């Protein structure tokens, strides 16, 4: 792709150097002008922030100024942006909810400022735990609203509406690992998790219990990162955290802010990287306790027309061209890192952001669609800004995009005209294993591979384990009381194989949703009217994996063994695998990655003796992983110390070959001695 030079119309020259992604990406040459236009839009926006908004760093530290703050002299200061408001006041139990006691004054450009001096004895006029609201005047009436910058909100037991709690404890928790985070992993093994459902009891779990009881389990299982879901406050628990109402508040249903800091500290002490599931693609339409109609209008942080509504999600959509929206969202990212010590983010709903259609009715069918009029350039530029900010001020940060359309250059640096993400979720893998085998993935764009995630665990869908074993999981998983049935035998075998082929072939990182590693038998259903507000299916039954008399232990052990193999070989960081053999009739697949040889025989009946497998390097190969081992619920048809010598004769495009015995429905990994 040639170098491109563009002018911003004022005589200032901006140059963008597009690297050659790969010979397979020559198709992008046809769209170099569009890529350059996007990059220049990003540069325009960046220059505006630098020149007109006090500089990028100050702009992204808005959380230090906006919202309600206590100063060193114990006075209170607050700044809000509410362009549609006619007047504002801070109210709460501290002033008996009197809208005339502490009014804001307009300072222009839709901004409102408030100062409340310290009390006569020098103490703060608002005590810790006080309930606050911002009274926004519109059409002569006051509306009680939550500040968009509120950092702690809660809901009384007898109410459904959230209010801000003034959080100023006498002793504040100080992050112990703020300067001692784990080194950024060369390869990510991510455990997708949700604090609320992490107990095996039918209840909402909390940050402390998760830190003390669940994190050690994750560490023992071999994961080096967690992705925390549903941390950003959401009034509706059953939304799984995807209808955010307060973007700067850690969900109070799991405990106070200091307990989340304790959780992050504990994870870091265990060497676990902590990623936040961040939702900047849309917001809850709640008016009483959300951003919607914050200033009494439909606009504010959102588009004030049909473009401001997501019909499928029933939520509001941000106006990424609005300066104050950018301040809010970019500051939000910095807040979660600076205040809580998060190491990175998984951006939710990126596919919806990238297209005006939100992929509700159509999806890209060719490269033209990635650069056509359906692409939302404002959203795309926001993502470029977000990644630029994060990777500039936090060099070790990790950003992952939940993106299914395959937008080119999503995971290339912003300086190359990309959107700057480190990884994209390989969301189509569960449906396209065969396609993955037949076609190489786009080069140099890192993928997070997963066989299933929280989506498959939710009620209305099925996990892989349930698709394979269905109702027999309830009656036939005892390792002592029941005979191994054909369905359970098949299910356990294929569950292991599906996860291994996805792990080894799918991407540069691995993700697993909590409980799926051992084939959790029940779906996930949050308490709602349709299930009588029950928490029975809103939990994880760890006891099943821990019970030595149940067969779930085999799947759990296999998951741990896969992680340990990756931990010791780091094959995820060694680039894409080379598929040397795929035979539909034999139902056998073989591929090499990082010097390891993966061989999977999916045939339900046939075992193969002296099966010829091409390998690049000569030498002696030994078993590194064997799904047929008794510790994984296998039938023990291979010797533990089995080794294979190469033959100096090329095969299947490789310089040498092995002859192996590979039983039916078995996966093995060989490592050079």
C-alpha positions as CSV (number, residue, x, y, z in Angstrom):
1,X,0.0,0.0,0.0
2,X,1.5,3.3,-1.1
3,X,2.3,6.2,1.2
4,X,-0.4,8.8,1.2
5,X,-0.3,12.5,1.8
6,X,-3.3,14.6,2.5
7,X,-4.0,18.2,3.4
8,X,-6.4,19.4,6.0
9,X,-7.5,22.4,4.0
10,X,-5.5,24.9,5.9
11,X,-2.2,24.2,4.4
12,X,-1.0,21.8,7.1
13,X,0.3,18.6,5.6
14,X,-0.4,15.3,7.4
15,X,1.3,12.2,6.2
16,X,0.2,8.7,6.9
17,X,2.5,5.7,6.3
18,X,0.6,2.6,5.6
19,X,2.7,-0.5,6.0
20,X,2.2,-3.6,3.8
21,X,0.0,-5.8,6.0
22,X,0.7,-8.8,3.8
23,X,0.5,-9.9,0.2
24,X,-3.0,-11.3,1.1
25,X,-4.1,-7.8,2.0
26,X,-3.5,-6.2,-1.3
27,X,-7.3,-5.8,-1.6
28,X,-6.9,-2.8,0.7
29,X,-4.9,-0.9,-1.9
30,X,-8.2,-0.2,-3.6
31,X,-9.4,1.6,-0.5
32,X,-6.3,3.6,0.4
33,X,-8.1,6.9,-0.1
34,X,-10.9,5.9,2.3
35,X,-8.4,4.7,4.9
36,X,-6.5,8.0,4.6
37,X,-9.7,10.0,5.0
38,X,-10.5,8.1,8.2
39,X,-7.1,8.7,9.5
40,X,-7.3,12.4,8.7
41,X,-10.7,12.6,10.5
42,X,-8.9,11.2,13.5
43,X,-6.1,13.7,13.2
44,X,-8.7,16.6,12.9
45,X,-10.4,15.5,16.0
46,X,-7.1,15.0,17.9
47,X,-5.9,18.4,16.8
48,X,-9.1,20.1,18.0
49,X,-8.8,18.5,21.4
50,X,-5.1,19.5,21.7
51,X,-5.7,23.1,20.6
52,X,-9.2,24.0,21.9
53,X,-9.8,21.7,24.9
54,X,-6.6,22.2,27.0
55,X,-4.7,19.3,25.6
56,X,-5.4,15.6,25.3
57,X,-4.2,14.5,28.8
58,X,-6.3,17.1,30.6
59,X,-9.3,16.3,28.3
60,X,-9.1,12.7,29.3
61,X,-8.9,13.5,33.0
62,X,-12.4,15.0,33.1
63,X,-13.3,12.8,36.1
64,X,-11.1,14.9,38.3
65,X,-13.2,18.0,37.6
66,X,-16.7,17.0,36.5
67,X,-19.1,15.5,39.0
68,X,-19.0,16.2,42.8
69,X,-15.6,16.5,44.5
70,X,-14.3,17.2,47.9
71,X,-11.3,19.6,47.9
72,X,-8.3,19.7,50.3
73,X,-10.0,22.3,52.5
74,X,-13.1,20.1,52.8
75,X,-15.2,22.3,50.6
76,X,-17.3,20.8,47.8
77,X,-17.0,21.7,44.1
78,X,-19.0,20.4,41.2
79,X,-19.0,21.0,37.5
80,X,-21.6,19.6,35.1
81,X,-22.4,19.9,31.4
82,X,-26.1,20.2,30.8
83,X,-26.8,22.4,27.8
84,X,-30.5,22.0,27.9
85,X,-31.0,22.9,31.5
86,X,-32.5,26.2,32.7
87,X,-31.0,25.8,36.1
88,X,-29.4,23.3,38.4
89,X,-29.1,22.5,42.1
90,X,-27.3,19.9,44.2
91,X,-29.8,18.3,46.6
92,X,-29.8,15.5,49.1
93,X,-30.3,14.6,52.7
94,X,-27.4,17.0,53.6
95,X,-29.7,20.0,52.7
96,X,-33.1,18.4,53.2
97,X,-33.6,18.2,49.4
98,X,-34.0,22.0,49.1
99,X,-33.5,23.0,45.5
100,X,-32.8,26.6,46.6
101,X,-30.0,25.8,49.1
102,X,-27.2,24.9,46.8
103,X,-27.8,26.1,43.2
104,X,-25.3,25.9,40.4
105,X,-24.3,28.9,38.4
106,X,-24.0,28.9,34.6
107,X,-20.5,29.4,33.3
108,X,-21.3,29.3,29.6
109,X,-21.1,26.6,26.9
110,X,-23.8,24.6,28.7
111,X,-21.6,24.2,31.8
112,X,-22.7,24.7,35.4
113,X,-20.5,25.2,38.5
114,X,-21.2,24.8,42.2
115,X,-19.1,25.5,45.3
116,X,-20.2,24.6,48.9
117,X,-17.7,25.9,51.6
118,X,-16.6,23.7,54.4
119,X,-18.6,24.0,57.7
120,X,-17.5,26.3,60.4
121,X,-15.6,23.6,62.2
122,X,-13.7,22.8,59.0
123,X,-15.5,19.6,58.2
124,X,-17.0,18.6,54.9
125,X,-20.7,19.8,54.4
126,X,-21.6,16.5,53.0
127,X,-21.0,13.4,55.2
128,X,-19.9,10.0,53.9
129,X,-22.8,8.0,52.7
130,X,-25.1,10.9,52.1
131,X,-27.6,10.5,49.3
132,X,-27.3,13.0,46.4
133,X,-29.1,14.0,43.3
134,X,-28.7,16.8,40.8
135,X,-32.0,18.8,40.4
136,X,-32.1,19.8,36.8
137,X,-34.6,22.6,35.9
138,X,-36.5,22.2,32.6
139,X,-39.7,23.9,31.6
140,X,-39.9,25.5,35.0
141,X,-39.8,22.1,36.9
142,X,-37.0,20.3,38.7
143,X,-36.1,16.8,37.6
144,X,-34.0,14.7,40.0
145,X,-31.1,13.2,38.1
146,X,-27.9,11.3,38.7
147,X,-24.7,13.1,37.7
148,X,-23.2,11.5,34.6
149,X,-19.9,11.4,36.6
150,X,-21.3,9.8,39.7
151,X,-18.7,7.4,41.1
152,X,-20.9,5.5,43.5
153,X,-24.6,4.9,43.2
154,X,-26.9,2.5,45.0
155,X,-30.5,1.6,45.3
156,X,-32.6,1.3,48.5
157,X,-34.2,-2.0,49.2
158,X,-37.7,-0.5,48.9
159,X,-36.9,1.3,45.6
160,X,-36.0,0.6,42.0
161,X,-34.4,4.0,41.3
162,X,-30.7,4.5,42.0
163,X,-29.2,7.5,43.8
164,X,-25.6,8.7,44.3
165,X,-23.9,8.0,47.6
166,X,-21.2,10.5,48.6
167,X,-18.2,8.2,49.0
168,X,-15.7,9.7,51.4
169,X,-14.7,7.0,54.0
170,X,-12.4,8.0,56.8
171,X,-9.9,5.3,55.7
172,X,-9.8,4.9,51.9
173,X,-8.4,1.7,50.4
174,X,-5.1,2.3,48.6
175,X,-4.2,0.0,45.7
176,X,-1.3,-2.1,46.8
177,X,-0.3,-3.1,43.3
178,X,-0.8,0.2,41.4
179,X,2.9,0.2,40.5
180,X,3.4,-3.6,40.6
181,X,1.0,-4.9,38.0
182,X,1.8,-8.2,36.4
183,X,3.8,-8.0,33.2
184,X,1.7,-7.9,30.1
185,X,1.3,-11.6,29.1
186,X,2.9,-12.7,25.8
187,X,-0.2,-14.8,25.3
188,X,-3.6,-14.3,26.9
189,X,-5.6,-17.0,28.6
190,X,-8.7,-15.2,29.6
191,X,-11.3,-16.3,32.1
192,X,-14.6,-14.5,31.3
193,X,-16.3,-14.0,34.6
194,X,-19.2,-12.2,36.4
195,X,-18.9,-11.4,40.1
196,X,-22.6,-11.7,40.9
197,X,-23.1,-15.3,39.6
198,X,-19.8,-16.6,40.9
199,X,-21.1,-18.3,44.0
200,X,-22.6,-21.7,44.0
201,X,-25.3,-20.4,46.3
202,X,-28.5,-18.9,44.9
203,X,-27.6,-15.2,45.6
204,X,-25.7,-12.2,44.3
205,X,-22.0,-12.7,45.2
206,X,-19.7,-9.9,46.1
207,X,-16.3,-8.6,45.2
208,X,-14.6,-9.8,48.5
209,X,-15.9,-13.4,48.1
210,X,-14.9,-13.5,44.5
211,X,-11.4,-12.3,45.4
212,X,-10.9,-14.8,48.2
213,X,-12.6,-17.9,46.7
214,X,-12.9,-17.6,43.0
215,X,-9.6,-16.0,42.0
216,X,-7.5,-18.8,43.5
217,X,-9.5,-21.3,41.5
218,X,-8.9,-19.3,38.3
219,X,-5.2,-19.1,39.0
220,X,-5.0,-22.9,39.7
221,X,-6.8,-23.5,36.4
222,X,-3.9,-21.9,34.5
223,X,-5.5,-18.6,33.4
224,X,-3.4,-15.4,33.4
225,X,-6.2,-12.9,32.8
226,X,-9.8,-12.3,33.8
227,X,-12.4,-10.3,32.0
228,X,-14.8,-8.8,34.5
229,X,-18.3,-8.4,33.2
230,X,-21.1,-6.2,34.6
231,X,-18.9,-3.9,36.7
232,X,-20.2,-0.6,35.3
233,X,-23.4,0.1,37.2
234,X,-26.6,-1.1,35.6
235,X,-30.0,-0.7,37.2
236,X,-31.4,-3.9,35.6
237,X,-29.4,-6.9,36.9
238,X,-30.7,-9.2,34.1
239,X,-29.1,-7.0,31.4
240,X,-25.8,-8.8,32.2
241,X,-24.3,-5.4,32.6
242,X,-25.0,-4.3,29.1
243,X,-27.5,-1.6,29.9
244,X,-25.2,0.8,31.7
245,X,-26.8,3.6,33.8
246,X,-23.7,5.0,35.6
247,X,-20.5,4.8,33.7
248,X,-18.1,5.8,36.4
249,X,-19.7,3.7,39.2
250,X,-18.7,0.2,40.1
251,X,-21.8,-1.8,40.6
252,X,-22.9,-1.4,44.3
253,X,-24.8,-4.7,44.3
254,X,-21.4,-6.5,44.6
255,X,-20.1,-4.2,47.3
256,X,-18.5,-0.8,47.8
257,X,-15.7,0.6,45.5
258,X,-12.9,-0.3,47.9
259,X,-13.9,-4.0,47.7
260,X,-13.4,-3.9,43.9
261,X,-10.0,-2.4,44.4
262,X,-9.3,-5.3,46.8
263,X,-10.3,-7.7,44.1
264,X,-8.0,-6.1,41.5
265,X,-5.1,-6.1,44.0
266,X,-5.7,-9.8,44.8
267,X,-5.7,-10.7,41.1
268,X,-2.5,-8.8,40.5
269,X,-0.9,-10.5,43.5
270,X,-1.7,-13.8,41.9
271,X,-0.2,-12.7,38.6
272,X,-3.6,-12.3,36.9
273,X,-4.2,-9.4,34.4
274,X,-7.6,-7.7,34.9
275,X,-9.7,-6.6,31.9
276,X,-12.9,-4.7,32.2
277,X,-15.9,-5.3,30.0
278,X,-16.5,-1.7,28.9
279,X,-19.8,-0.7,27.2
280,X,-19.3,2.5,25.1
281,X,-21.5,1.3,22.2
282,X,-24.8,2.4,23.8
283,X,-26.4,3.3,27.1
284,X,-29.5,2.4,29.1
285,X,-32.6,4.4,28.1
286,X,-33.5,4.9,31.8
287,X,-34.4,8.5,32.5
288,X,-34.6,8.5,36.3
289,X,-31.1,7.0,36.9
290,X,-29.4,7.0,33.5
291,X,-27.8,9.4,31.1
292,X,-31.0,9.5,29.0
293,X,-32.6,13.0,29.1
294,X,-30.0,14.1,31.7
295,X,-30.5,17.7,30.9
296,X,-34.2,17.4,30.1
297,X,-33.7,16.9,26.4
298,X,-33.3,13.9,24.1
299,X,-29.9,15.1,23.0
300,X,-27.0,15.8,25.4
301,X,-24.6,12.9,25.0
302,X,-26.8,11.2,22.4
303,X,-28.1,11.9,18.9
304,X,-31.3,13.8,19.0
305,X,-33.1,11.8,16.3
306,X,-33.7,8.3,15.1
307,X,-29.9,7.9,15.0
308,X,-29.9,8.1,18.8
309,X,-31.8,4.9,19.4
310,X,-30.9,1.2,19.0
311,X,-34.2,-0.5,18.1
312,X,-33.0,-4.0,18.8
313,X,-31.3,-3.3,22.1
314,X,-33.9,-0.7,23.2
315,X,-31.1,1.7,24.2
316,X,-29.6,5.1,23.5
317,X,-26.7,5.7,21.1
318,X,-23.9,8.2,21.7
319,X,-23.1,11.2,19.5
320,X,-19.4,10.6,19.1
321,X,-19.0,13.9,17.2
322,X,-20.0,15.8,20.4
323,X,-17.0,17.1,22.3
324,X,-18.5,16.5,25.7
325,X,-19.4,12.9,24.8
326,X,-15.8,12.3,23.9
327,X,-14.6,13.9,27.1
328,X,-17.0,11.6,29.1
329,X,-16.1,8.4,27.4
330,X,-12.3,8.9,27.0
331,X,-12.1,10.0,30.7
332,X,-14.2,7.0,31.6
333,X,-11.5,4.7,30.2
334,X,-8.7,6.5,32.1
335,X,-10.8,6.5,35.3
336,X,-11.1,2.7,35.4
337,X,-7.3,2.4,35.0
338,X,-6.3,5.2,37.3
339,X,-8.8,4.6,40.1
340,X,-9.2,0.8,40.1
341,X,-6.0,-0.4,38.4
342,X,-7.6,-2.3,35.5
343,X,-5.1,-3.5,32.9
344,X,-7.2,-3.2,29.8
345,X,-10.6,-3.4,28.2
346,X,-12.9,-5.6,26.2
347,X,-15.0,-3.2,24.2
348,X,-18.5,-4.5,23.8
349,X,-20.7,-4.0,20.7
350,X,-18.0,-2.7,18.4
351,X,-19.8,-4.2,15.3
352,X,-22.9,-2.2,16.1
353,X,-20.8,1.0,16.5
354,X,-19.1,0.6,13.1
355,X,-22.2,0.6,10.9
356,X,-25.2,2.9,10.7
357,X,-27.3,-0.2,10.3
358,X,-25.8,-1.7,13.5
359,X,-25.8,-5.0,11.5
360,X,-29.5,-5.4,12.4
361,X,-30.6,-6.0,8.9
362,X,-27.4,-6.6,6.9
363,X,-23.8,-7.5,7.2
364,X,-20.7,-6.8,5.0
365,X,-20.5,-9.1,2.1
366,X,-17.2,-7.8,0.6
367,X,-14.5,-5.2,1.0
368,X,-16.6,-2.5,-0.6
369,X,-19.0,-2.7,2.4
370,X,-16.2,-2.0,4.9
371,X,-15.5,1.3,3.2
372,X,-19.0,2.3,2.0
373,X,-21.6,4.8,3.3
374,X,-23.0,2.3,5.9
375,X,-19.8,2.7,7.9
376,X,-20.2,5.2,10.8
377,X,-17.0,7.2,10.6
378,X,-17.7,9.1,13.8
379,X,-17.9,5.9,15.8
380,X,-14.8,4.6,14.1
381,X,-12.8,7.7,14.8
382,X,-13.9,7.5,18.5
383,X,-12.4,4.0,18.7
384,X,-9.2,5.3,17.1
385,X,-9.1,8.1,19.7
386,X,-9.8,5.6,22.5
387,X,-7.0,3.3,21.5
388,X,-4.6,6.3,20.9
389,X,-5.3,7.6,24.4
390,X,-4.9,4.2,26.0
391,X,-1.8,3.1,24.2
392,X,-0.2,6.6,24.6
393,X,-0.7,7.0,28.4
394,X,-0.8,3.3,29.4
395,X,1.8,1.5,27.1
396,X,1.1,-1.9,28.5
397,X,-2.7,-1.7,28.2
398,X,-4.7,-4.4,26.4
399,X,-7.7,-3.6,24.2
400,X,-10.0,-6.2,22.7
401,X,-12.8,-5.6,20.3
402,X,-16.0,-7.6,20.2
403,X,-16.4,-7.4,16.5
404,X,-18.0,-9.9,14.2
405,X,-18.1,-8.2,10.8
406,X,-14.4,-8.6,10.1
407,X,-13.6,-4.9,9.7
408,X,-10.1,-4.8,8.1
409,X,-7.2,-3.1,10.1
410,X,-9.3,-3.1,13.3
411,X,-6.3,-4.6,15.1
412,X,-3.6,-2.5,13.3
413,X,-2.0,0.5,15.0
414,X,-3.7,3.9,14.5
415,X,-0.6,5.2,12.9
416,X,-1.1,2.6,10.1
417,X,-4.6,3.7,9.5
418,X,-6.1,1.0,11.8
419,X,-8.4,1.3,14.8
420,X,-5.6,0.4,17.2
421,X,-7.0,-2.7,19.0
422,X,-4.7,-5.4,20.2
423,X,-7.1,-8.2,19.7
424,X,-10.5,-8.9,18.2
425,X,-12.8,-11.6,19.5
426,X,-13.0,-14.4,16.9
427,X,-16.8,-14.5,17.3
428,X,-17.5,-16.7,14.3
429,X,-15.3,-19.7,15.3
430,X,-18.1,-21.8,16.8
431,X,-19.8,-21.8,13.4
432,X,-16.9,-21.9,11.0
433,X,-14.4,-24.5,12.2
434,X,-14.3,-26.0,8.7
435,X,-13.9,-22.6,7.1
436,X,-11.1,-21.9,9.5
437,X,-9.3,-25.0,8.4
438,X,-9.7,-24.3,4.7
439,X,-8.8,-20.6,4.6
440,X,-6.0,-18.7,6.3
441,X,-7.1,-15.9,8.6
442,X,-6.2,-12.3,7.8
443,X,-2.6,-11.9,8.6
444,X,-1.2,-9.9,11.5
445,X,-4.5,-9.2,13.2
446,X,-4.6,-10.9,16.6
447,X,-7.7,-12.9,17.5
448,X,-9.1,-14.1,20.8
449,X,-10.3,-17.6,20.1
450,X,-13.1,-19.3,22.1
451,X,-15.4,-22.2,21.5
452,X,-18.2,-20.6,23.5
453,X,-18.7,-17.6,25.8
454,X,-21.4,-16.2,28.0
455,X,-23.7,-15.9,25.0
456,X,-24.1,-19.7,24.7
457,X,-24.6,-20.1,28.5
458,X,-27.6,-17.8,28.6
459,X,-31.1,-19.2,28.8
460,X,-32.4,-19.8,25.3
461,X,-29.1,-21.1,24.0
462,X,-27.0,-24.1,24.9
463,X,-23.4,-24.7,25.9
464,X,-21.3,-27.1,23.9
465,X,-21.6,-29.6,26.8
466,X,-25.3,-29.5,26.8
467,X,-25.6,-29.7,23.0
468,X,-23.4,-32.9,23.2
469,X,-24.9,-34.6,26.2
470,X,-28.3,-32.9,26.9
471,X,-30.4,-34.4,29.7
472,X,-28.0,-37.3,30.3
473,X,-25.8,-34.8,32.1
474,X,-28.3,-34.8,35.0
475,X,-28.4,-38.6,35.4
476,X,-25.2,-40.1,34.0
477,X,-22.2,-38.0,35.2
478,X,-21.5,-40.1,38.2
479,X,-18.2,-41.9,37.9
480,X,-19.1,-44.6,40.3
481,X,-22.9,-45.1,40.4
482,X,-23.6,-45.2,36.6
483,X,-22.1,-46.9,33.6
484,X,-20.5,-44.7,31.0
485,X,-23.2,-44.2,28.4
486,X,-22.4,-43.7,24.7
487,X,-23.8,-40.2,24.8
488,X,-21.7,-39.2,27.8
489,X,-18.6,-40.9,26.4
490,X,-19.1,-39.1,23.0
491,X,-19.8,-35.8,24.8
492,X,-16.8,-35.8,27.0
493,X,-14.5,-36.8,24.1
494,X,-15.8,-34.2,21.7
495,X,-15.9,-31.5,24.3
496,X,-12.2,-31.9,24.9
497,X,-11.4,-32.0,21.1
498,X,-13.6,-29.0,20.2
499,X,-11.9,-26.9,22.8
500,X,-8.4,-28.0,21.9
501,X,-8.8,-27.4,18.1
502,X,-10.2,-24.0,18.8
503,X,-7.5,-23.2,21.4
504,X,-4.7,-24.3,19.0
505,X,-6.0,-23.1,15.7
506,X,-8.3,-20.1,16.4
507,X,-6.2,-17.2,17.4
508,X,-3.5,-15.5,19.5
509,X,-5.4,-15.6,22.8
510,X,-7.9,-17.9,24.4
511,X,-11.1,-17.1,26.3
512,X,-13.4,-19.3,28.4
513,X,-16.6,-18.3,30.2
514,X,-16.8,-19.4,33.9
515,X,-18.0,-22.9,34.3
516,X,-17.8,-23.9,30.6
517,X,-14.4,-25.4,31.3
518,X,-16.0,-28.3,33.2
519,X,-19.2,-28.5,31.2
520,X,-21.5,-26.6,33.6
521,X,-24.8,-28.5,33.1
522,X,-27.3,-25.6,33.7
523,X,-28.0,-22.5,31.7
524,X,-27.7,-19.0,33.0
525,X,-30.9,-17.2,33.8
526,X,-31.0,-14.0,35.8
527,X,-33.8,-13.3,38.3
528,X,-36.8,-11.8,36.4
529,X,-40.5,-11.8,36.3
530,X,-40.6,-14.9,34.0
531,X,-38.8,-17.1,36.6
532,X,-40.4,-15.6,39.7
533,X,-37.2,-13.6,40.5
534,X,-35.3,-16.9,41.1
535,X,-31.5,-17.0,41.6
536,X,-31.4,-20.8,41.1
537,X,-29.9,-20.6,37.6
538,X,-27.9,-17.5,38.3
539,X,-24.9,-19.2,39.9
540,X,-22.0,-21.5,39.1
541,X,-21.9,-25.0,40.7
542,X,-18.2,-25.3,41.4
543,X,-19.0,-28.4,43.6
544,X,-19.6,-30.4,40.4
545,X,-16.0,-29.9,39.2
546,X,-14.6,-30.5,42.7
547,X,-16.5,-33.8,43.3
548,X,-14.1,-36.7,42.7
549,X,-17.1,-39.0,42.1
550,X,-18.4,-37.0,39.1
551,X,-17.1,-36.9,35.5
552,X,-17.0,-33.1,35.4
553,X,-13.6,-33.4,36.9
554,X,-12.2,-34.8,33.7
555,X,-13.3,-31.8,31.6
556,X,-11.9,-29.5,34.3
557,X,-8.6,-31.3,34.3
558,X,-8.4,-31.2,30.5
559,X,-8.9,-27.4,30.6
560,X,-6.2,-27.0,33.1
561,X,-3.8,-29.2,31.1
562,X,-4.4,-27.2,27.9
563,X,-3.6,-24.0,29.8
564,X,-0.5,-25.6,31.3
565,X,0.7,-26.6,27.9
566,X,0.2,-23.1,26.6
567,X,1.9,-21.7,29.7
568,X,5.0,-23.7,29.1
569,X,5.2,-23.4,25.3
570,X,3.5,-20.0,24.7
571,X,2.2,-21.4,21.4
572,X,-0.5,-18.6,21.2
573,X,2.2,-16.0,20.8
574,X,4.0,-17.9,17.9
575,X,1.7,-16.8,15.1
576,X,-0.9,-18.8,13.1
577,X,-0.8,-22.6,12.9
578,X,0.1,-24.4,9.7
579,X,-2.6,-27.0,8.8
580,X,-0.7,-29.8,7.2
581,X,-3.5,-32.4,7.0
582,X,-7.3,-32.5,6.8
583,X,-9.1,-35.6,5.6
584,X,-12.9,-35.5,5.5
585,X,-13.2,-39.3,5.1
586,X,-10.9,-40.1,8.0
587,X,-12.2,-37.1,9.9
588,X,-8.7,-36.3,10.9
589,X,-6.9,-32.9,11.3
590,X,-3.2,-32.2,11.9
591,X,-1.5,-28.9,12.3
592,X,1.8,-27.5,13.6
593,X,2.2,-24.5,15.9
594,X,5.3,-23.3,17.8
595,X,7.0,-26.7,17.2
596,X,4.0,-28.6,18.6
597,X,2.1,-31.1,16.4
598,X,-1.7,-31.3,17.0
599,X,-3.4,-34.4,15.8
600,X,-7.2,-34.8,16.2
601,X,-9.2,-37.9,15.1
602,X,-12.9,-37.0,15.1
603,X,-13.9,-40.4,13.6
604,X,-16.5,-42.0,15.9
605,X,-15.3,-45.6,15.2
606,X,-12.0,-45.8,13.4
607,X,-8.7,-45.8,15.1
608,X,-5.6,-45.5,12.8
609,X,-2.3,-47.3,13.1
610,X,0.8,-45.9,11.5
611,X,-1.0,-42.8,10.3
612,X,1.3,-40.6,8.2
613,X,1.6,-37.0,9.5
614,X,3.9,-34.5,7.9
615,X,6.2,-32.4,10.2
616,X,8.7,-29.7,9.4
617,X,11.4,-30.6,11.9
618,X,13.1,-33.9,12.2
619,X,13.7,-35.6,15.5
620,X,11.9,-37.5,18.2
621,X,8.4,-36.4,19.2
622,X,6.8,-37.3,22.5
623,X,3.3,-37.0,23.9
624,X,2.7,-33.6,25.5
625,X,-1.1,-33.9,25.8
626,X,-3.4,-36.9,25.3
627,X,-7.2,-36.6,25.6
628,X,-7.4,-40.4,25.9
629,X,-5.5,-40.4,29.2
630,X,-7.5,-41.7,32.2
631,X,-7.1,-38.4,34.1
632,X,-9.2,-36.8,31.4
633,X,-11.8,-39.5,31.3
634,X,-10.2,-41.3,28.3
635,X,-9.8,-45.0,27.6
636,X,-6.0,-45.2,28.0
637,X,-5.2,-46.5,24.5
638,X,-1.8,-44.7,24.3
639,X,1.3,-45.2,26.4
640,X,2.2,-42.2,28.7
641,X,5.8,-42.3,27.5
642,X,5.0,-42.8,23.8
643,X,7.5,-41.3,21.4
644,X,7.7,-41.1,17.7
645,X,10.7,-40.9,15.4
646,X,10.6,-38.9,12.2
647,X,11.3,-40.3,8.7
648,X,13.4,-38.2,6.4
649,X,10.7,-38.2,3.7
650,X,8.6,-35.2,3.0
651,X,4.8,-35.5,3.3
652,X,1.8,-33.1,3.1
653,X,4.1,-30.1,2.3
654,X,6.4,-30.8,5.2
655,X,10.0,-31.9,5.1
656,X,9.6,-35.0,7.3
657,X,6.8,-37.3,8.5
658,X,5.8,-39.4,11.5
659,X,3.7,-42.6,11.7
660,X,1.4,-42.5,14.7
661,X,-1.3,-44.5,16.3
662,X,-4.3,-42.3,16.8
663,X,-7.5,-43.8,18.4
664,X,-11.0,-42.7,17.5
665,X,-12.3,-39.5,19.1
666,X,-8.9,-38.6,20.5
667,X,-6.7,-35.5,20.4
668,X,-3.0,-35.6,21.0
669,X,-0.3,-33.0,21.0
670,X,3.3,-34.0,20.3
671,X,6.4,-32.0,21.4
672,X,9.9,-32.4,20.0
673,X,12.2,-34.0,22.5
